[in-house]
């Protein structure tokens, strides 16, 4: 194996989305969860086209001048992407047909506009008149000199209007399916049967009403969808503020170049050709036929109420050390605490901020925010802190992809109440998850806070697996303070250089991890125990992968849990010890980054906001935080060991991206997420 050869990032990502599709196909998964996994697969694929496929196309467009990513042959990669996406989409369609039959077994029926009885027809017409009619504006597209911009994330009914006796010429029209209305409408129940109709089928049924003015009597309509390039290019024009550039980029995103056009394969051929021509599409623009339903990402919100068997997802619980505490913050000042989401409740983080907001001895709060919940309790706590006279500083990353508009709104909300908002850095996304709270007690400053692997988002904390270290460790707090000093004044790079415990991107994280791997290589060559355990979302950085190859050849024992992209070839005859590499895709999204180095028996533990990707190590502000507390080290190791023993939801990450499940004959079944929940629930500390 060529030591410099790595698996193509985008092909590895498609293998990850294939694992999501496996969950939708798994008959042991509850039916409503299987439908959600189809929605997640579809949502993932849309974003993949918006970002990665769009980037590859731009690389082809600009040729050698692009120099954006490391891909050497974007044309070849795109060909492979198209082949694999077609395979997966066919599998997706097959799974959906199976699920439709399973729904029928539970007396749940998804009806289209041609399957309605009299009562249902009356309901549909009433619903249309009450809620839908005022939200749609049909476009007679043949009359428009400039073809309308079809928005990303929207679906459209492409309509052909005709007269049975051909007394008037046929016409083409477009109707946008409103995003502000529910996609799924529950129809009147009959006996034990439950019926659902999609919003587009309500519109289909009412096309004669919509176009009554034109005197047509025959209507056909099919869904079309455009996926657009989502990349925002922020140039280096210093005379334009970051906010202005961002707002301009968001507007451009809505009219960005199409990277995929999908349509119902039953669409009238004349109408299809007309649309392709007016949209100025070519065969290179991923024109793909599909089934009747598009924008499947909405199925993440498929109505759970129609199922007799409700969700079995277990509720998060308060960490035992915090459960009966009079003051959460006083606990942190006494000892470190590790919150493990989604098992532990996110409420504890909110409690920390709420307590700080009202505590008379708290002077200031500083926090980084990347993705926030829609109705954020984090924001509520911070604004209340300002009202109570605290100094509050928020580093708000405006370029969190697809959350840019929401973060612009949060910026205004925070500034209105007097929060000091810093908007990250011109050329670096701020992805670190940090908080530092300052108290003044007897004229002495005391610091405490937290470091997290995930976002301050109470909604995603219920489904994302993350770790959050609550600590008042002086060395860690001093380094967090240094990071905020830099973020508030980027010219002060020396503050980052002064960090003694945190590894910080883009300054030194790569160098530190390379050094730790080198130490393990040295120990292995001396025939001493040497091991590395990595848990990451993605492993694609070529330099670090090559360093891991070197370690494996030297005899370092490597175990990896990589949820998504894994560009490392994990099998080679040159490896002295077999690399164990798995991916776990289950009920919760494995999002944590944990790294353990044997270090001659004095193990070093880190939790991190950063994956091992070029963007995280070289183009973002990220932190990796050491874990010093022995009991927390043991807890992290216990969690990773459980995951490494998973033989229900773990897939082997092999050289061929085959996504084979881990199978250990004769061994008790271990589904790690359930096992971890039960293990944490029993802990008494």
N, C-alpha and C positions, 0 to 999 in steps of 0.2 A: 504493500500500500504506500503510495506517495504521501510522505508526511505532510505535505502542504495541501493535499487535496481535502476539501471539505464538501459536505452535502450542500447543494444549492438551497439557500435560505427559503425561497418561495415554495420550492417543492416540499421541503420539510414542513412548512406551515400548512400546506394542503394535506399532508399526512395527519397533522394535528386535527384539522377540521374533519378528516375522516374518522378520527376517534370520537368526535362529537356525534357524527352520524351513526357510529356503532351504538351509542347510548340510545338513540332514537329507534334503532332496530332491536334492542335488547328487550325481550318479552318479560323479563323479571322487573323491569322498570315500570312504575305506574303509568297508565296510559296518558294522563294529562301531562306527566313529566316527559314522556316520549314526544308528545306534540311540541312542548317547549324546546326540546333539543333540536327538533326540525327548525324551529324559529331561530334558535341560536346559530345553527349551521348556516341558515340563509343570511342572517345579519352579519355573521363573520365574513361570508363570501362577498357580500356587497361592499363591506369596508375594504376587503382585499383588492377588489377591482378599483375602488375609488383611490386607493393609496398606492399599492404595490404595482398593479398592472399599469396604472397611469404613469408611475415613475419609470417603468421599463419602456413604455412607449415614448416618453420624453427623451430617454436616453438614446433610443433609436433615432428620434427626430434630430437631436443635436449631435449625434455621432460621438467622436472622440472628445469633443469639447465639453460633453456632459460632466464627466468626472464627479458624479454625485455619489455613486455607490461602487461596490467592488465587483459587480457582475461583469464578466468578460464577454458574454454573448447574450444580450437581451433577446435577440430574435429567437435563438434556440430555446431559451427559458420560456418565452411566450408560447412557443409551439407545444412544449411539454405541459405548460399550465392548461392550455386549451384542451389537450387530450385528457388530462386528469380531471378537469372540471366537468367535462362531458360524462366521463365514467361515474363520477360522484353524483351528478345530477340525475342520471338514469337510476342509480341506486336510491337516491332520495325519492324519486317518483314511485319506485317499487314499494318503499317503506310506507309512503303515504297511502297507497292503495290498501296495504295490509291494515293500517291504522283505521281507515274508513270502515273496513269490515269489523274491526274490533269495537269501534264506536257503536255500530249497529247492534252488536251483541249486548251492549249496555243500554239499548233503546235510545241512542243519541244519533240524530240524523242531521246532516248538513244538506239543506235543500238549496236548489238553484231556482231561478225565476220560472222554470218550466214545470216545477214539481209541486206547486202550491194548490191546496184545496180552496174552496170558496171562502172559508173563514180566514185562512192565512192570506189570501189575496186582499181581502178587506183590510186586514191589519197592515199589510205592506203599503197599500195606498194611503191609509191614514198616517202611518209613520212617515212616509215620503212627504206628504203635505205639511205635517207638523214640524219636521226636523230637517229634511234634506233639501227640499225645493229651494229654500232661501240661501243655501250654501253652495249651489252649483250655477255655473254660467257656461252653457254649451258654446263651443266655438265652431262656426262654419268655416273650416280651414281653407277651402278652395277660394274663398273670397279675400283671404288675407295675403297681402303682398309680402309681408315679413312673417315668417312662420313663428308661432309663439315658442318661447323657451319652455321646454318640458323639465320640470323641477326634479332634482334628485330626491330619492326616498318617497316619491309620489307615484301613484298608478293612474292610468287614464283608460277610459273606455273609448276605443276607436270605433266609430259607428258608421255603418253604411245605411243610408236611407233610400228606399226605392218604392215604386208603385207597382203593384202586381200586374196591372195592364200596360205598364210601361208608357203611360200617357204623359208623364213628366220625367225629365232626366234624373238619374240617381245623384245623390250628394254625399259628401263625406263630412263627418263632424268629430270633435273631441269633447269628452266630458271628464273633467278632473274629479276623481273620487276624493271627497273632502277628508283631510287628515284630522280635523278637529272633532269629527264624529266617531263613535265606536265602530270598529270594523265588523264586530259580531253582534247581531241582534237576535235575541231569543224570541221565538214565535210562540203563540199560544200552545200550551201543552194539551195533548189528547191522550186520555187514559194514562199509561205509564211512559208514554213516548215523549221525548224532548227534542225540539226542533230548533235549529240555528240557521240563519241566513246571513250571508255576507252583504255588506253595504253595497258593493257594486252590483249585486243581483237585485237589490231593491231598485237601484237606478235603472238597471236593464228592464225590469218589469214595467217601469213607468216611462220608458222612452216615448211611447205614443203621446203621453201628456206633455213631455218636455218639448217635443217637436210637432205639437198639434197644429201650429200655425202653417206648416208647409204642406199639409194634406197628403202625407205619405201613409202607407198602410203596411209596409214591410220593413222590419228593422233587424239588422244583425249588429252585434257589438262584441268586441274582444279586448282583453286587457293588453296594454303595452306598458313598457317601463324603460326608462333611460337611467343608466348609472354614469355619473360624471366624475371627472378628475377632481379630487378633493384637496390636493396639495396646495397650501398657501405659500407662495414665494415671497418672503420678506427680504427686500433688497437692503443695501447698506446706505441708503440716502439719509444722511444724518439730519437733513432739514425737515424730514417727515417723521412725526412721532410714531412710536410703536402702535399706539391705538389707532391712528389713522391708517397705517399700513394694514393692520389686522382687519379693520372694518372694510377696507377696500378688498382685501383677500376673501372675506366672507361673501361679499357681493359677487366676486369673480367665481367663487366656488359654485354658486347657484347657476351660473351660465358657463361653467367649465366644459371643456371638450368631452363629448361622450366617449366612454371607454367600453360600454356594453349596452346593447339594445336587445331586450327580450320581449317576446310576444307569444300570445296564444297561437298554437300551431293551426287552429281552426280558422284563423283570420282570413278574410277575403283576399285573394292574391293581388287583385288590382289595388286595394286599399293599402296592403303591405308595401307594394312597390312605390306607391305614391308617397307614403310616409318616409321610406328610406331615402327617396330622392329629395324630399323637402327638408329632411334632417341632415342632408349632405353626408350620409354615411357611406362607407365603403366596406368591402369584404374584410378589411383589416380591423374593423371596429367591433369585433365580437358580436355579430348579429346571431342571436340564438333563439330557436323556437322552444317553446315550453308547453306546459299543461295550462289548464284554464285559470288556475290561481297563481298570482304573482305577489311580490312583496310579502313573502312568507314570514318575514321577521315579526310581523304583527301577531303571529301565532304563539309568540312568547306569552301573550296576554289572552290566550284562549280561555273562555269563561269556565272557571273551575266549578261554578255552582251547578252545572248540569250533571256532574258526577256524584253518584251516591257515596262513593268512598272518597273522603277528603284527604288532604295532604297529611302525610305521616312525618313531615319534616319536624324535627325536635326543636323546641324553643331554646334560645340562648339563656344562660343563667349567669347570675352575678358571681364574679370570682369570690371564692370563700374568704379571702383576706380582706375583701372590701364589703362583703355582704352586710355585716352588722356594724360597720365602722361609723363612729360619729362624724369623722372627717376623713374622706378619701385622701385628701392631700397630706394629712398628718401621717397616714400609713406610708405614703411614698417617701416622706422625709425619714422614716425609720428603716425602710427596706425596699429593695427592688421588687417589682411585681411584673409578671408577664401575662398579658391578656392574649388569649388565643381565639381569634374570631374564625368562624361565626359561632363557636361553642360558648365563649364568654360574651356577655352582653356589652354592646357598644355604649350603653347608658353610662358606664363608668367613666368613659372619656368625656362625655357631656358633663357628668358630675364634677370632674376635675376643673373644667372651664367655668361652670356655674359657681362652684365654691370660690374659685379665684376671683370671679366677678364681684362677689359681695364681701370677701374677707377684708377687713380693714387694714391688715398689714401687707397685703399684696400691692405692689407698686406698678408692675408692668406684666404684660403677656405678649409674647412674640410667637407667631405660628406660620408655617407654610401651608398653603392650600392649593391643591391641584384639581381635584374633581370633588364638587360638593353636592349634597342631596338637593333636590328641588326645593323643599321646605326645610332648610338647614337649621337644626338646633345648634350647630356649631356657630353659625352666624348670629343667632339670637343671643347666645352666651357672650360673644365678643362685643356685640353692640351694647348689651347691658353692662358690661365691664366699663365701657367708655362712659356711660351715663352715671356710673358709680365712681367716676374720677380716676380710673386706671388709664395708664398709657398702653394702648394696644397697637401692635404692628402686625400687619398681615402681608406676607409675600405671596402674591396672587399670580399664578401662572396663566396668563391670558391665552397661551397657545396650546392648552390641553386639547388635543385633537377631538373635534366634534362637541366640545364643551366651551368653545371660545365665546359664543354669544352669551351663554349663561354667566360666564365669569366676568364679562364686560358689565352685565347687570349687577352682579355682586359688588363689583368695584364701586359703582355709583351708590349702592345701598350702604356700604361700609364708610365711604367718604362723607356721606351726608351726616353721619352721627359723630364724625371726628376720628375715625380709625385712620392710622397712617398706612396707606396702601402703597407697596412697591410692586412693580409689574414685572418682576423677573429681570432678566438680562437680555440685551439685544441679540446675542448670538448663542445663548445657552438657555435651554428650558430648565426651570427649577423643579426637579422631580423628587427632591429629598422630602421626607415627612418628619418634620421636627417641631417641637414646641418647648419653649423655656418660659418659666414663670419666676418672677423675682419678688421676694418678700424682704421687708425690713423689720428685723426683730432686735430690739436693744441696740440700735444703731449699727447692726451688722446685716449684710446682705446674704440672703440664703436663696439658692436656686434649686428648682426641681422642674420636671416636665416629662416628655416622652419622645421616643424614637419609634417610628412605625415602618412596616413594610408596605402598608396599604394606605388608601386615601381616608381623609376625615369625612366619611360619607356613611351616614347611618343606614341608608337604604342598601348599598352594596355590601356593607359589613355583615348583612344577614346571609349572604351567599358566597362571599369571597373569603377564602382561607388566608388569614394574615396573622402576624405577630406584632404586638406593640409593647415595648419595654417602658414601664413607668419607673423613673429613677430620679434620685437626687445625687448620684455619684458626682463628686466634684470635678473629676477629670473630664467626664463626658459632658457635664454642663458647661465647663470652660470651653470645650471645643465647639459645642452648639452655639455658644455666645460668639465665638470667633466666626462661625459660618454666617450668622446673622449680621455681624459687623461687615462682612464682605458683601452680603446680599443688599445691604442698605447703602453701601458705598463700594461698588465694584473695583474702584481704583486701589482699594486696600487689599491687594492680593496677599500681602504679608500676613494678614490675619489668618488666611487659610493655611499658609505655610507653617504657621505656629501650632497647628493642630497636632496633638501628641497621641491621641487614641482613636479618633475617627479617621477612617480612610475617606477621602473626598475626591469625587470626580468634578472636573476633568484634571485635577492637579496631580493626584498620586495614587488613586485607587488601583489602577492597572499595575503600576510598579509594585505596590505592596502585595497584591495577590500573586504576581509572578514570583516575588521573593519567597512567599510562603510555599509555593509549589516547588521552587528550587530547593528549599530546605528539605522537603519530603523526598525529592529526588536524591539528595545527598545522603539522607538516612538510609534509603533503599539500597543505594550502591555500597553502603557500609554494612549491609545485611542487618540493619536495624528495622524495627517495626515502622512502617510509613503508610499513612492512609489519608484520603481526602473524601469528605462527603459533601456533595453539592446539591442544594435544592434551589432551582431557578425556574422562572417562567420560560426563559429562552437562553440558549447557548449558541451564539453564532459568530462571536469574535474570533477571527482566524488566528491571531497571535496567541490568545489564551488556549485555544483548541490545540495548537501545535505544542504548546507547553504541556498540556495534558497528555498528548501522544508521547512526549518525552518521558513523562512520569510513568505512564503505563509500561513503556519499554524498559524502564529502570526497575520496575517491580513494585511501584506504589499501588496500594489497593485503592481503587477508585469506585465509589458508589454515587450514582446520580439519580435524582428525581427531577425530570424536566417536563413541565406540563406541555409546553408548546413547541417552538422551534428548537430542534437539536441538530446542528450541522456537523457534529462530530461523528466520524465513523467509529463505532464502539467495538468492532470486532477486527482483530488482526493477529496473525500468527507471531508477530513481533512483540506483542504484549506479553510480559512475563506473568502477569496476573490478569485474569479475565475482568473486564470492566462490567460492572452491573449498572445498567441504565434502564429506567422505567419511566413511564408517564401515567399519571393517575387522572382519569376523567370520570367524575362522579357527580353526585347531587350538588356539591359545592365546587366553586372554581378555585383550584389550588393556585394561590397568588403570592405566597410567601417566598422570600429569598433567605436561605440559611446556609452557612458555610462553616465546616468543621475541619480543622487540620490537626493531625495527631501530634506533631511538634514534640517528638521524643517523649511522649507520655504526658507532657504538659499541654493538654489540648487547648486550642484557640477556637473560640466560638464567635461568630458574627451573624447579626441580622442586617439586611440591607434593603434599600429601595431600588437597587440597581440590578438588572440582568447583565449577563456577560454578552453584551452587544456593543458594537462600535458606538452607537448613538448614546448609550448610557455611560460608557466609560470615557468618551472623548467630547461629547457635545451636550452634556447635561450636568447640572449640579446635583450630585447624588451623594449619599453617605452610606458607609458600612460601619456599623456600631459594634464594638466588642461587648460580649456578655461576660461579666466577671463573677456574678453570683453562682456559686456551685450548684445550688438547688435548681436554679433556672437552667443552667447548662444541662443538668441531668434531665430536666423536663423536656428540653428541646431534643436531646438525644433519644429519649423515650418515644417522642412523637415521630421522629424520623425513622427509628427502628420499626415502629408499627407500619409506617408507610412502605418501607423497604420490604416488609413481609406481606404486603397486600397481594392476594392471589384471586381477587374477585374483580377489581376495577383497574388493576395495573396492566399496562401493555409494555411489551419489550421494545426498547428503542434499538433496532438492529440496523445493519447497513442498508437493508433493502426497503426500509420504511413499511414493513408488512403489517404492523399493528397487531401482532399476535398477543393474545392474553397470556399473562403469567399463569402457568399451570404447574402445580406441585402435587403429584399423586400421593394420596394417603395422608396429606397434611390438612389440619383443620382450616376451614375457610376463614380468611381474614379480610374483611371489608374495612379498610383503614379509617374511613371517616366515621363510621359507627363506633369502631373500637376506640378511637381517640375521644369521642364524645363521652363514652362510658368511663374511660380512664380518668378524664379530667373531672367528671362529675363526682367520682369517688374520692378525689384528693382532699385532704384535710389541712395540709401544710402545717 
